Amino acid sequence: MKSNYCNNIGKAKCRISGKSLLLRPAILQITVTLFLLILSLPIFAQYPGSSRGSQGNNFGGNRGGARGSSGSSFAKDPSRDTLSKEVFIYYADDAEQKIKFQDSSMINFHIYDPVRQAEYEHVHLGNLGSAHRQIVYQPRFHKGFDAGYHNYDLYKTKPENIPYYSLEKVYSDIYFSQSSQEKTSFNANVGKPIGQRTNMGIYYKNLRNKGQYTHQDARANAFSATLNHQSKNQKYRSFLSVTTNTIQQKENGGGVLDDINFTKSLVAAGRTVNTESGVSRYFERDLNYTQFYLLQKTPQIKTPEPTKEDSLRALVTAVNDTLPDSLKMRQQRMPQISLGDAQQKAKGGGKGRPMPPMGQRPGPPPSTQAAIPQLPTTGRKFTLKHNLSIRKNTYKYADADTSAYLSEFIKDDRGVRSFMETNQIENTFSIRTFKLAKENEASVYGVETEENIDQKDLIEAGATHIYTDLFQEPYDSTIHNLFLFGKVQFTPSERLKINTYAHLGMLSHVGDYYVKGDFLWDTKKLGNIKLSLTNQFYKPSLIQQRFISTQNLVWENDFKKINETSLSASYAIPKLKIDLTANYHLIDNFIYNDTLARPQQFDGQLNILQLIAKNQIDVWRFHLQNTVYFQTTTNNNVIRFPEIYSIHRLYLDLKLFKVMESQLGGEIRLNTPYKVDNFQPLTAQFFQQETEVGTYPVIDVFFNFRIQQFRFFIIGENLWDFNPNGKFHYNTYTYPIPDFQLRFGFRWLFLD
């Protein structure tokens, strides 16, 4: 028995049952409706988008200083930020760059769902914490072996996205939100200095959301403990993190097809679901250690130790500073007497040679001098970098239901089971050289500063080896990946920045590559321009190549590698509060899941064009903010998304009781009709279906307020649910969005 997948991963030996085998492995109508709805809203809202980036794994609310922000020219309001002068953030993979803490005031504070916090919004199964998918297409970064389970990424904490803090006091960040006792979200981040050169951090996130339908429940837990240390001579830095992510789901397979078009008069709890016994669990553990060593020589600067006379003179000076001005003037008119004269007079009447003034005395003998190591504060720096990551991931689904819903996958009368486990060891070695901006040259490796620490340039070259031990019940195999990579970041001026990255695969993924380049230009008067190019060539994921149910092979494919090219151009005018973006994606050999939830490869080129517009209009204390996504593709049978997806918010700034900053607002989300994907929990993949879902206005209203470091929100979601003639709406087919519900939450920052 041979496996095409094993051939694709470098002809790794696969073992089954102890034997060694080689396995092969209506645009106008919407616009008018939108305009009327916005005019009729009694309360108003916040700017669409998020201060959280595409990683967006915060379970809601706690988005301050998060990596990968949207980059909108008006998505943040730094003038309102707190703690900025005392807390800086940096990341282990680029520790020389420090960024002032940004808590983003109240902007988007009411957005608690991670699928809405990402730069490009996602949609899920209607239940907070459930599997999510893109509604606006964006390429995913590929490097080496990929199991293919990405539908819970936004709920996880990744080691590369864990922030480290530069601070002198304990920093605490507490977030909590709740809709009911069984629908809660809690985050706690704590940073604490240990001595002068060591800091520790704790990051905990818990999400629990019991859905309103039968057998619908989502739980997500993420925990990280960090420790970073800097040597006394500042040449060595280390970052250690231990991270766990646990995702648990009760899967009901969605509503039965005959029941999904009923009106809202049908009680949610009484709707029939496809299964009441499906359970999935995703568990990840990651031990990550990053270390840097500065190659510069450390000059030994000899500084004379203070003598008794120096200490006495310092004491006299300190006492003199406390005297009234009249006495100081009088003292200045008195004859100057050296300390030596004073000492000799006190001993015996002033005989002997007087001691010379302090500035004319020779230093102490060499034996009393101390050698103090001190880093150079100017010029180019060279560092060695090493990263070790030890990861264990498990993916499991079990269901005792043997109904027709899983007929394509049932291979056993007792039900279905799918289990996969990977154990990975990743080592990265690189050499880096960088030069700080002139104003930061004295800020090498942690010298306190009031401003961000920026690099003028950074050049890095290295290699990454990834060892993967794969167990896909009952197959067992090993995979070795080696990648050569390089990174160049160049900032010739404060208005121009160029970033590039590339890697090339060897061994099991030989020929895989990834190339990305970003060009950012701030013209000041004319606005900001960003150009980006990405090209990648990569192997399909494991689940696309092979899937096993209850130890029986369901499919085994020999798909070609995917070639994907993405071009992006953005233009922002901060003064006018306008952002315009055009994206073009060209994909060869695109893989999708057909109506039977089986992967298929499109033999040809797929083109996707996207136009994105964001703007904000301010009139007195009213702020209208809009984001519109336009997408079109050359083949709607291969990839499906709404042609237009838009978010519109209108809010009013208020100041209550002279101390409470508040916002009263509402928002609406709209999309043109399209064939939304369905979801198969056994494979944890979205797949095509042929029923078109129409336009449904998702309307939310909210109230935010802030008193110093305390923030609070209350939000009412899905007001359209009160429409007596309304029907269920699906962002994922057969998985309705929740009925109207209220949710509140708060966030509190401490620095003590």
Secondary structure as the mmCIF struct_conf table of DSSP 4:
data_model
#
loop_
_struct_conf.conf_type_id
_struct_conf.id
_struct_conf.beg_label_comp_id
_struct_conf.beg_label_asym_id
_struct_conf.beg_label_seq_id
_struct_conf.end_label_comp_id
_struct_conf.end_label_asym_id
_struct_conf.end_label_seq_id
HELX_RH_AL_P HELX_RH_AL_P1 ASN A 4 ASN A 8
TURN_TY1_P TURN_TY1_P1 ILE A 9 GLY A 10
BEND BEND1 LYS A 11 LYS A 11
STRN STRN1 CYS A 14 ILE A 16
TURN_TY1_P TURN_TY1_P2 SER A 17 GLY A 18
STRN STRN2 LYS A 19 LEU A 21
HELX_RH_AL_P HELX_RH_AL_P2 ILE A 27 SER A 40
BEND BEND2 PRO A 42 ILE A 43
BEND BEND3 PRO A 48 GLY A 49
BEND BEND4 SER A 51 ARG A 52
BEND BEND5 SER A 54 GLN A 55
BEND BEND6 ASN A 58 GLY A 61
TURN_TY1_P TURN_TY1_P3 GLY A 64 GLY A 65
BEND BEND7 ARG A 67 GLY A 68
TURN_TY1_P TURN_TY1_P4 SER A 73 PHE A 74
BEND BEND8 ALA A 75 ALA A 75
HELX_RH_3T_P HELX_RH_3T_P1 PRO A 78 ARG A 80
BEND BEND9 THR A 82 LEU A 83
TURN_TY1_P TURN_TY1_P5 SER A 84 GLU A 86
STRN STRN3 PHE A 88 TYR A 91
TURN_TY1_P TURN_TY1_P6 ALA A 92 ASP A 93
STRN STRN4 ASP A 94 LYS A 100
TURN_TY1_P TURN_TY1_P7 SER A 105 HIS A 110
HELX_RH_AL_P HELX_RH_AL_P3 PRO A 114 GLN A 117
BEND BEND10 ALA A 118 TYR A 120
STRN STRN5 HIS A 122 HIS A 124
BEND BEND11 LEU A 125 ASN A 127
TURN_TY1_P TURN_TY1_P8 LEU A 128 GLY A 129
BEND BEND12 SER A 130 SER A 130
STRN STRN6 HIS A 132 GLN A 134
BEND BEND13 ILE A 135 VAL A 136
BEND BEND14 GLY A 144 GLY A 144
TURN_TY1_P TURN_TY1_P9 ASN A 151 TYR A 152
HELX_RH_3T_P HELX_RH_3T_P2 ASP A 153 TYR A 155
BEND BEND15 LYS A 156 LYS A 156
HELX_RH_3T_P HELX_RH_3T_P3 PRO A 159 ASN A 161
STRN STRN7 TYR A 164 SER A 166
BEND BEND16 GLU A 168 LYS A 169
STRN STRN8 TYR A 171 SER A 180
TURN_TY1_P TURN_TY1_P10 GLN A 181 GLU A 182
STRN STRN9 LYS A 183 ILE A 194
TURN_TY1_P TURN_TY1_P11 GLY A 195 ARG A 197
STRN STRN10 THR A 198 LYS A 210
BEND BEND17 GLN A 212 TYR A 213
TURN_TY1_P TURN_TY1_P12 THR A 214 HIS A 215
STRN STRN11 ASP A 217 GLN A 230
TURN_TY1_P TURN_TY1_P13 LYS A 232 ASN A 233
BEND BEND18 GLN A 234 GLN A 234
STRN STRN12 TYR A 236 GLU A 251
STRN STRN13 GLY A 255 GLY A 255
HELX_RH_3T_P HELX_RH_3T_P4 LEU A 257 ASP A 259
TURN_TY1_P TURN_TY1_P14 ILE A 260 ASN A 261
STRN STRN14 THR A 263 THR A 263
TURN_TY1_P TURN_TY1_P15 LYS A 264 SER A 265
BEND BEND19 LEU A 266 LEU A 266
HELX_RH_3T_P HELX_RH_3T_P5 ALA A 268 GLY A 270
BEND BEND20 ARG A 271 ARG A 271
STRN STRN15 VAL A 273 VAL A 273
BEND BEND21 ASN A 274 ASN A 274
BEND BEND22 GLU A 276 SER A 277
STRN STRN16 GLY A 278 LEU A 294
BEND BEND23 GLN A 296 GLN A 296
STRN STRN17 GLN A 300 PRO A 304
HELX_LH_PP_P HELX_LH_PP_P1 GLU A 305 PRO A 306
HELX_RH_AL_P HELX_RH_AL_P4 LYS A 308 ASP A 321
TURN_TY1_P TURN_TY1_P16 THR A 322 THR A 322
BEND BEND24 LEU A 323 LEU A 323
HELX_RH_AL_P HELX_RH_AL_P5 ASP A 325 ARG A 333
BEND BEND25 MET A 334 MET A 334
HELX_LH_PP_P HELX_LH_PP_P2 PRO A 335 GLN A 336
HELX_RH_AL_P HELX_RH_AL_P6 LEU A 339 GLY A 348
BEND BEND26 GLY A 349 GLY A 350
BEND BEND27 GLY A 352 GLY A 352
HELX_LH_PP_P HELX_LH_PP_P3 ARG A 353 PRO A 357
HELX_RH_3T_P HELX_RH_3T_P6 MET A 358 GLN A 360
BEND BEND28 ARG A 361 ARG A 361
HELX_LH_PP_P HELX_LH_PP_P4 PRO A 362 PRO A 365
HELX_RH_3T_P HELX_RH_3T_P7 PRO A 366 THR A 368
STRN STRN18 GLN A 369 PRO A 373
BEND BEND29 THR A 378 GLY A 379
STRN STRN19 LYS A 381 ASP A 399
BEND BEND30 SER A 403 SER A 403
HELX_RH_3T_P HELX_RH_3T_P8 ALA A 404 LEU A 406
TURN_TY1_P TURN_TY1_P17 SER A 407 PHE A 409
BEND BEND31 ASP A 412 ASP A 412
TURN_TY1_P TURN_TY1_P18 ASP A 413 ARG A 414
STRN STRN20 VAL A 416 LEU A 436
HELX_RH_3T_P HELX_RH_3T_P9 LYS A 438 ASN A 440
TURN_TY1_P TURN_TY1_P19 GLU A 441 ALA A 442
TURN_TY1_P TURN_TY1_P20 VAL A 444 TYR A 445
BEND BEND32 GLY A 446 GLY A 446
BEND BEND33 GLU A 450 GLU A 451
STRN STRN21 ILE A 453 ILE A 453
STRN STRN22 GLN A 455 GLN A 472
TURN_TY1_P TURN_TY1_P21 GLU A 473 PRO A 474
STRN STRN23 TYR A 475 SER A 493
TURN_TY1_P TURN_TY1_P22 GLU A 494 ARG A 495
STRN STRN24 LEU A 496 LEU A 507
TURN_TY1_P TURN_TY1_P23 SER A 508 GLY A 511
STRN STRN25 TYR A 513 ASP A 522
BEND BEND34 LYS A 524 LEU A 526
STRN STRN26 ASN A 528 TYR A 538
HELX_LH_PP_P HELX_LH_PP_P5 LYS A 539 SER A 541
HELX_RH_AL_P HELX_RH_AL_P7 LEU A 542 GLN A 545
STRN STRN27 ARG A 546 SER A 549
TURN_TY1_P TURN_TY1_P24 THR A 550 GLN A 551
STRN STRN28 ASN A 552 GLU A 556
HELX_LH_PP_P HELX_LH_PP_P6 PHE A 559 LYS A 561
STRN STRN29 ILE A 562 ILE A 573
TURN_TY1_P TURN_TY1_P25 PRO A 574 LYS A 577
STRN STRN30 ILE A 578 ASP A 588
BEND BEND35 ASN A 589 ASN A 589
STRN STRN31 ILE A 591 ASN A 593
TURN_TY1_P TURN_TY1_P26 THR A 595 LEU A 596
BEND BEND36 ALA A 597 ALA A 597
STRN STRN32 PRO A 599 GLN A 601
BEND BEND37 ASP A 603 GLY A 604
STRN STRN33 GLN A 605 VAL A 619
TURN_TY1_P TURN_TY1_P27 TRP A 620 ARG A 621
STRN STRN34 PHE A 622 THR A 633
BEND BEND38 THR A 634 THR A 634
TURN_TY1_P TURN_TY1_P28 ASN A 636 VAL A 638
BEND BEND39 ILE A 639 ILE A 639
BEND BEND40 GLU A 643 GLU A 643
STRN STRN35 ILE A 644 LEU A 656
TURN_TY1_P TURN_TY1_P29 PHE A 657 VAL A 659
STRN STRN36 MET A 660 ASN A 671
STRN STRN37 TYR A 674 TYR A 674
STRN STRN38 ASN A 678 GLN A 680
TURN_TY1_P TURN_TY1_P30 PRO A 681 ALA A 684
STRN STRN39 GLN A 685 PHE A 687
HELX_LH_PP_P HELX_LH_PP_P7 THR A 691 GLU A 692
STRN STRN40 VAL A 693 VAL A 693
STRN STRN41 VAL A 698 ILE A 707
TURN_TY1_P TURN_TY1_P31 GLN A 708 GLN A 709
STRN STRN42 PHE A 710 GLU A 717
HELX_RH_3T_P HELX_RH_3T_P10 LEU A 719 PHE A 722
TURN_TY1_P TURN_TY1_P32 PRO A 724 ASN A 725
STRN STRN43 LYS A 727 LYS A 727
STRN STRN44 TYR A 730 THR A 732
TURN_TY1_P TURN_TY1_P33 TYR A 733 THR A 734
STRN STRN45 TYR A 735 PRO A 736
HELX_LH_PP_P HELX_LH_PP_P8 ILE A 737 PRO A 738
BEND BEND41 PHE A 740 PHE A 740
STRN STRN46 GLN A 741 LEU A 751
#
